[in-house]
Amino acid sequence: MTSQAADGPETVVASRRSKITPEREREFFDAVLEQIRECGYESVTMEGVAASTRCSKSTLYRQWKTKPQFVAAALRANRKVRFAGIDTGSLAEDLRQAARAAGDWSGKDTRLLQALGHAWTADKELAEALREALVHPEIVALQEMLARGVARGEVRADHPALEYIPAMMFGVLRVRPVLSGQYADADYLTRFVEATVLPALGLTQDPLAQDPLAQDP
């Protein structure tokens, strides 16, 4: 009996999977996500990604088996928390910085969400990967941001608007391309925060007006 046979089929599969380096895997993931943005999910094929990355399609099928599994893996590997690390000591300024950060990546991520279209509603694994990569981490970061504001006494803990801030921030990212054909860039999102999010929380645009002790006698 050969060592390969003795190891069993699961070990053989793991061995085959390990032949792809992290750098090569990243190349595959970048390629499939970019093709989805440019062409739409339905137009992208495993064969097309294989051709663009100069690998055999059997390599991709052996590694991920189906296109939804491949795209889900790419989304999870692409997970970045853009709102992480924003902590200025002021909730209003944190939200402004979050708006700027969202504006810097809104075009790329909104295009990806739009391109996935119906696919993510039809495939549970794809939908969960999309939430894990693009939605949940940012919502958690926003909720932590709001909790710090509550702890500092900037907003009362039972303020009814707190629940809706993530929906407001993500909603405008999704809806502006529909309404105007333009992505919500950093300038637009900052103005949105100033005009709607801060007033909803009872935060003034003028930091002096929020702290009577900071005003001149």
Summary of the structure (lengths in Angstrom):
residues: 217
radius of gyration: 22.3
end to end distance: 90.6
largest distance: 90.6
contacts: 603
relative contact order: 0.11
helix: 75%
strand: 0%
